[in-house]
Amino acid sequence: MRAFVAVTLPGGAAEGSPSTAAATGHLTLRFLGDVTEGTVEALTRALAPAVARTAPFEFVVEGLGAFPGVDRPRVVWRGVTRGVAELRALARVVREVVESVGVAPDRTPFVPHVTLFRVRSPRDRERAALLFRTEAGDRPPEVVRVTSVELVESRLEPAGAIHRTIARFPLAGSEG
């Protein structure tokens, strides 16, 4: 199964999702790719005690950007302006656990962001250009309180990714 570890944002479906059954907004801490059921079981056992040592915290989602850049966007995202150090520390804990159960290392630097949509077509490119022209500074900051981490299955469907939470792991002193 294709999976990732993330912090889920409140508020339902991500922008551009085909329906409320589609992907909810999230901040990916570690993309896993295709993993076996055995790896999922090992992750479920190992992530719980590892993230339980991290205290709940808040981060702020703000602004608009794109990878590799706004002139040639492939991924349109909102950035993180506060709580970056805490997110990096949590991502480091997750990375260590993931690699300890045999998932190949990912040497891509962790850049905290919330993906709004991927640019895969001329229509997506137009949508991104319009968004940058009209809404770049208009979106209010969103404060997100992190009380848990989730292991999420991601199924790719023609209408978009469908995400299903496999397990939720509460942070220290939290019920998740």
C-alpha positions as CSV (number, residue, x, y, z in Angstrom):
1,M,0.0,0.0,0.0
2,R,1.1,3.6,-0.6
3,A,1.4,5.5,2.6
4,F,2.7,8.5,4.5
5,V,3.0,9.9,8.0
6,A,1.4,13.3,8.6
7,V,-0.3,15.9,10.8
8,T,-3.9,16.3,9.7
9,L,-5.3,19.8,9.5
10,P,-8.8,20.5,10.8
11,G,-11.5,21.6,8.3
12,G,-12.3,18.9,5.9
13,A,-11.2,18.3,2.3
14,A,-8.1,20.0,0.9
15,E,-8.6,22.6,-1.8
16,G,-9.2,21.0,-5.1
17,S,-10.3,17.7,-3.7
18,P,-13.1,16.1,-5.7
19,S,-15.2,15.4,-2.7
20,T,-15.3,15.3,1.1
21,A,-14.2,11.6,0.7
22,A,-11.0,12.7,-0.9
23,A,-7.8,13.8,0.7
24,T,-8.1,16.0,3.8
25,G,-5.5,18.7,4.3
26,H,-2.4,17.5,5.9
27,L,1.3,18.3,6.5
28,T,3.3,15.3,5.4
29,L,6.1,14.5,7.9
30,R,7.4,11.6,5.8
31,F,6.2,10.1,2.5
32,L,6.7,6.3,2.6
33,G,5.8,5.2,-0.9
34,D,4.7,1.6,-1.3
35,V,5.0,-0.4,2.0
36,T,4.0,-3.9,3.0
37,E,1.5,-4.9,5.6
38,G,4.4,-6.1,7.8
39,T,6.0,-2.6,7.6
40,V,2.7,-1.0,8.5
41,E,2.4,-3.2,11.5
42,A,6.0,-2.4,12.6
43,L,5.4,1.3,12.1
44,T,2.2,1.1,14.1
45,R,4.1,-0.4,17.0
46,A,7.1,1.9,16.8
47,L,5.5,5.3,16.1
48,A,3.3,5.3,19.2
49,P,6.0,5.4,21.8
50,A,8.3,7.6,19.7
51,V,5.9,10.4,19.1
52,A,4.5,10.1,22.7
53,R,7.6,11.8,23.9
54,T,6.8,15.0,21.9
55,A,4.7,17.7,23.6
56,P,1.7,19.1,21.7
57,F,2.5,22.4,19.9
58,E,1.1,24.8,17.4
59,F,2.2,25.9,13.9
60,V,0.9,28.6,11.6
61,V,0.0,28.0,8.0
62,E,0.4,31.1,6.0
63,G,1.3,32.5,2.6
64,L,1.3,30.8,-0.8
65,G,4.2,29.3,-2.8
66,A,5.1,26.6,-5.3
67,F,7.8,24.0,-5.9
68,P,10.1,24.5,-7.8
69,G,8.8,28.1,-8.1
70,V,5.8,30.2,-8.9
71,D,7.0,30.8,-12.5
72,R,6.9,27.0,-13.2
73,P,4.8,25.4,-10.4
74,R,4.5,21.7,-10.0
75,V,3.2,21.8,-6.5
76,V,1.2,24.7,-5.0
77,W,1.4,25.0,-1.3
78,R,0.9,27.1,1.8
79,G,3.9,27.6,4.0
80,V,4.6,27.4,7.7
81,T,5.6,30.6,9.4
82,R,5.6,29.6,13.1
83,G,6.3,26.2,14.6
84,V,8.9,25.2,12.0
85,A,11.5,24.0,14.6
86,E,8.9,21.8,16.3
87,L,7.7,20.3,13.0
88,R,11.3,19.6,12.0
89,A,12.0,17.9,15.3
90,L,8.8,15.8,14.9
91,A,9.7,14.9,11.3
92,R,13.2,13.8,12.6
93,V,11.6,11.5,15.1
94,V,9.3,10.0,12.4
95,R,12.2,9.6,10.0
96,E,14.3,7.7,12.6
97,V,11.4,5.3,13.3
98,V,10.6,4.8,9.6
99,E,14.2,4.0,8.8
100,S,14.5,1.7,11.8
101,V,11.7,-0.5,10.4
102,G,13.4,-0.8,7.1
103,V,11.9,1.9,4.9
104,A,14.6,3.3,2.6
105,P,16.0,6.7,3.7
106,D,14.7,9.8,2.0
107,R,17.5,12.4,1.7
108,T,15.1,15.1,0.5
109,P,15.2,18.0,3.0
110,F,12.0,18.4,5.1
111,V,10.3,21.6,4.1
112,P,7.1,22.1,6.2
113,H,4.2,23.0,3.9
114,V,0.6,22.1,3.2
115,T,0.1,21.0,-0.4
116,L,-3.0,22.6,-2.0
117,F,-2.7,20.8,-5.4
118,R,-0.3,19.4,-7.9
119,V,0.0,21.0,-11.3
120,R,-0.4,18.2,-13.9
121,S,-2.3,19.9,-16.7
122,P,-2.7,23.2,-18.5
123,R,-5.9,23.7,-16.5
124,D,-3.9,23.2,-13.3
125,R,-1.3,25.7,-14.5
126,E,-4.0,28.3,-15.2
127,R,-5.6,27.7,-11.8
128,A,-2.1,28.2,-10.1
129,A,-1.5,31.4,-12.1
130,L,-4.9,32.8,-11.1
131,L,-4.4,31.8,-7.5
132,F,-1.0,33.6,-7.3
133,R,-2.4,36.7,-9.0
134,T,-5.6,37.0,-6.9
135,E,-5.1,35.3,-3.6
136,A,-1.4,35.3,-2.8
137,G,-1.7,37.6,0.2
138,D,-5.5,37.3,0.9
139,R,-5.6,34.0,2.8
140,P,-5.6,34.5,6.6
141,P,-3.1,32.6,8.7
142,E,-4.3,29.3,10.1
143,V,-3.2,28.1,13.5
144,V,-3.0,24.4,13.8
145,R,-2.6,22.6,17.1
146,V,-0.7,19.3,16.8
147,T,-1.8,16.7,19.2
148,S,-1.2,13.6,17.1
149,V,0.5,12.1,14.1
150,E,-1.3,9.8,11.6
151,L,-0.2,6.9,9.4
152,V,-2.2,7.4,6.3
153,E,-2.9,5.2,3.3
154,S,-3.1,7.1,0.0
155,R,-4.9,5.5,-3.0
156,L,-4.6,7.2,-6.3
157,E,-7.9,7.4,-8.1
158,P,-8.7,9.2,-11.4
159,A,-10.5,11.9,-9.4
160,G,-7.5,12.4,-7.0
161,A,-5.9,10.8,-4.0
162,I,-8.2,9.1,-1.5
163,H,-6.7,9.1,2.0
164,R,-7.6,6.7,4.9
165,T,-6.1,7.0,8.4
166,I,-4.6,3.6,9.4
167,A,-3.5,4.7,12.9
168,R,-3.4,7.8,15.0
169,F,-0.6,8.3,17.5
170,P,-1.1,10.9,20.3
171,L,1.6,13.2,21.4
172,A,2.7,13.5,25.1
173,G,-0.3,14.1,27.4
174,S,-2.7,14.1,24.6
175,E,-5.5,11.8,23.6
176,G,-4.9,12.6,19.9
